Amino acid sequence: MPRRRIGFWYRFAAVLCKPPLVVLLKRDWRGMENIPAEGGFITAVNHNSHIDPFAYAHFQYNTGRVPRFLAKSGLFNKGFIGAAMRGTGQIPVYRESTDALSAFRAAIDAVERGECVAFYPEGTLTRDPDGWPMTGKTGAARVALQTKCPVIPVAQWGANELLPPYAKKPSLLPRKTHRVLAGPPVDLDRFYDREMTPELLKEATEAIMAAVTRQLEQIRGEKAPEVPYDPRRERIEQRRRTHAQRRQDRSRHDRTRGGRPTAREEGLGT
């Protein structure tokens, strides 16, 4: 399948975005040879800064295969932003759909047309304290298993040093380096032609996230944690700690009341 032309809107966005990115970030980009020259494919990318979508898009724009990002469908109806989203070929996700495959139908169609669809499988900025990829959501795996397209794991590091997660101001000096490493396609053959159960999607997602993490280990020159940070597990653990603290506080309060009369009991209250 031939590649789609970049088009006016993407070139216009590049004219606006590339100059500040070139000024703010040095570049150490590797693995461009792993980006397919033709046909539809997915990139699975880690997410550690609010500006890394722009930095990553710069990397892939330079490969000649521009990424089509997933975005909430409502954004496509908002004036200039909507026109730019449609013009650059970004992909609406219909979250109101009760059918998971239908929610990603536009992404599936884009891959089948020969596009590159860029997924941030974590779904949000990483909450890992050291910036490692978290557990992923299953959307990328769902589209990959439906289309059997290549999934290219991509790790990036450096935009987060310019603008750390949730920071309000960038750290401009010294000038930071945006490092990107695109790896070979993830081997998902063992997941094909099987019933798309939650367990299967979870396993395929883990394989994708493990490949992204291996790329980031190479960039950073260190080992990632054995067990990825899991926001859902952390929320459950936080609730458990909160409940335990409340029980402890109630127990302490009850012991205090048992050993000493209250003001009301002393006749000091009303």
C-alpha positions in Angstrom: 0.0 0.0 0.0 1.5 3.4 -1.0 2.2 6.0 1.7 -0.2 9.0 2.0 1.2 12.4 1.0 2.1 14.6 3.9 -0.2 17.3 2.8 -0.6 21.1 3.4 -1.7 21.0 7.0 1.1 18.8 8.2 3.6 20.8 6.4 2.1 24.0 7.9 2.3 22.5 11.4 5.9 21.6 10.7 6.7 25.2 9.7 5.3 26.4 13.0 6.7 23.7 15.3 10.1 22.7 14.0 12.0 26.0 14.5 11.3 26.2 18.3 12.0 22.5 18.7 15.4 22.8 16.9 16.3 25.7 19.1 15.2 24.1 22.4 16.4 20.5 21.8 19.5 18.8 20.4 18.7 15.5 18.7 20.0 12.0 19.1 17.7 10.0 16.9 18.3 6.3 16.1 16.3 3.5 14.6 14.7 5.3 11.7 15.5 2.3 9.5 12.9 0.4 11.5 10.1 2.8 10.4 8.4 1.0 7.5 8.8 2.7 4.2 5.4 1.5 3.0 2.1 0.2 4.3 0.2 0.7 7.5 1.8 0.3 10.9 1.6 1.3 14.6 4.2 3.1 16.7 3.9 2.5 20.5 5.6 5.4 22.3 6.3 6.2 25.9 5.0 9.5 27.3 6.9 11.5 29.9 6.3 15.2 29.0 3.5 17.4 27.8 5.8 18.5 24.9 7.0 15.0 23.8 4.2 14.5 21.3 5.7 17.5 19.4 9.3 16.3 19.8 8.3 12.8 18.7 6.3 14.0 15.8 9.4 15.9 14.7 11.4 12.7 14.7 8.9 10.8 12.7 8.1 13.6 10.3 11.8 13.4 9.3 11.3 9.8 8.4 8.7 10.7 5.8 6.0 8.7 7.5 4.1 11.2 9.5 2.2 9.9 12.6 -1.5 10.1 13.0 -2.3 10.6 16.7 -5.4 9.4 18.4 -7.6 12.2 19.9 -11.0 12.6 21.5 -13.6 12.9 18.7 -15.0 16.2 20.2 -11.8 18.0 19.3 -12.5 17.6 15.6 -15.6 19.9 15.8 -13.8 22.9 17.4 -13.1 25.7 14.9 -9.5 26.1 13.8 -8.3 23.3 16.1 -10.8 21.0 14.5 -9.7 22.0 11.0 -6.1 21.4 11.9 -6.9 18.0 13.4 -8.8 17.0 10.3 -6.3 18.5 7.9 -3.3 16.8 9.5 -5.1 13.4 9.5 -5.3 12.9 13.2 -7.7 10.1 14.2 -10.9 10.6 16.3 -11.6 8.1 19.0 -15.3 7.7 19.8 -15.1 7.0 23.5 -18.9 7.1 23.8 -19.0 3.8 21.8 -20.0 0.8 23.9 -18.1 -1.5 21.4 -14.4 -1.3 22.1 -13.6 -2.2 18.4 -15.9 0.5 17.1 -14.2 3.1 19.4 -11.0 2.3 17.5 -12.6 1.8 14.0 -11.0 5.0 12.7 -7.5 3.8 13.8 -8.1 0.4 12.2 -9.3 2.1 8.9 -6.2 4.4 8.9 -3.8 1.4 9.3 -5.6 -0.4 6.5 -5.2 2.6 4.3 -1.5 2.5 4.8 -1.1 5.1 7.5 1.0 5.2 10.6 -1.0 5.4 13.8 0.9 6.6 16.9 -0.3 5.2 20.2 0.7 6.3 23.7 -0.3 3.0 25.3 0.1 4.4 28.8 -2.8 6.7 28.1 -1.3 9.6 30.1 2.0 10.9 31.4 3.9 8.2 33.2 3.5 8.3 37.0 6.5 6.1 37.6 8.8 8.1 40.0 11.8 7.6 37.8 10.1 8.1 34.4 9.9 4.5 33.3 6.9 3.3 31.2 3.9 2.2 33.2 1.5 -0.6 32.4 -0.3 0.0 29.1 -3.9 0.2 28.0 -5.0 -2.3 25.4 -6.0 -0.1 22.5 -2.7 -0.5 20.5 -2.8 -4.3 20.9 -6.5 -4.3 19.9 -5.8 -2.5 16.6 -2.6 -4.5 16.0 -4.3 -7.9 16.4 -7.2 -6.8 14.3 -5.1 -5.6 11.4 -1.9 -7.8 11.9 0.1 -4.7 11.1 3.7 -4.1 12.4 4.0 -2.5 15.8 7.2 -0.4 16.2 8.3 0.2 19.8 9.6 3.7 20.2 11.3 5.1 23.3 12.1 8.8 23.9 13.9 10.7 26.6 14.9 14.4 26.9 11.7 16.3 26.4 10.9 15.5 30.0 14.2 17.2 31.0 13.1 20.3 29.2 9.6 20.2 30.7 9.2 17.6 33.5 5.8 16.0 34.0 3.3 18.4 35.4 5.9 21.2 35.6 4.6 24.7 34.8 7.9 26.2 33.5 10.5 24.6 31.2 14.2 24.2 32.2 15.9 25.8 29.2 19.5 25.7 30.2 21.6 23.8 29.6 20.1 22.8 26.3 18.6 19.4 26.5 18.9 16.5 24.1 15.9 14.6 22.7 16.9 11.0 22.4 14.7 8.6 20.4 15.2 4.9 19.6 12.8 3.1 17.4 13.1 -0.7 17.6 12.3 -3.6 15.3 8.6 -4.7 15.1 7.2 -6.5 18.2 6.7 -10.2 17.6 3.0 -10.7 18.1 2.6 -13.8 16.0 1.6 -16.0 18.9 -1.5 -13.7 19.5 -2.9 -13.8 16.0 -6.1 -15.7 15.0 -7.1 -16.2 18.6 -10.2 -15.0 20.5 -9.6 -11.4 21.5 -10.2 -11.9 25.2 -9.2 -9.4 27.9 -6.4 -11.9 28.9 -5.1 -12.1 25.4 -5.1 -8.3 25.0 -3.4 -7.9 28.3 -0.6 -10.3 27.3 -0.1 -8.6 23.9 0.0 -5.2 25.6 2.6 -6.4 28.1 4.7 -7.6 25.1 4.4 -4.2 23.5 5.3 -2.3 26.6 8.2 -4.6 27.4 9.6 -3.8 23.9 9.2 0.0 24.5 10.9 -0.3 27.9 13.8 -2.2 26.4 14.4 0.6 24.0 14.3 3.1 26.8 16.8 1.0 28.8 19.2 1.4 25.9 18.8 5.1 25.7 19.2 5.6 29.5 21.9 2.9 30.0 20.2 1.4 33.0 17.7 -1.2 33.9 14.0 -0.6 34.4 12.1 -1.9 37.4 11.2 -5.6 37.2 7.5 -4.8 37.7 6.1 -1.8 35.8 4.3 0.9 37.7 0.6 0.2 37.7 -1.6 3.2 38.4 -4.6 1.0 39.1 -2.7 -1.1 41.6 -1.3 2.1 43.2 -4.8 3.5 43.6 -6.0 0.3 45.2 -3.0 0.4 47.5 -3.5 4.0 48.3 -7.1 3.3 49.3 -6.0 0.5 51.5 -3.5 2.7 53.2 -6.1 5.4 53.7 -8.6 3.0 55.2 -5.9 1.5 57.5 -4.9 5.0 58.7 -8.6 5.9 59.4 -9.0 2.7 61.4 -5.8 3.5 63.3 -7.0 7.0 64.0 -10.4 5.7 65.2 -8.7 3.2 67.4 -6.4 5.8 68.9 -9.4 8.1 69.5 -11.4 5.3 71.2 -8.4 4.5 73.5 -8.1 8.2 74.4 -11.8 8.4 75.2 -11.6 5.2 77.3 -8.7 6.5 79.4 -9.8 10.1 80.0 -13.3 11.6 80.4 -14.4 14.0 77.6 -15.3 17.6 78.2 -19.0 16.8 78.1 -18.5 14.1 80.7 -16.8 16.6 82.9 -19.7 18.9 82.7 -17.8 21.4 80.6 -19.8 21.1 77.5 -23.5 21.8 76.7 
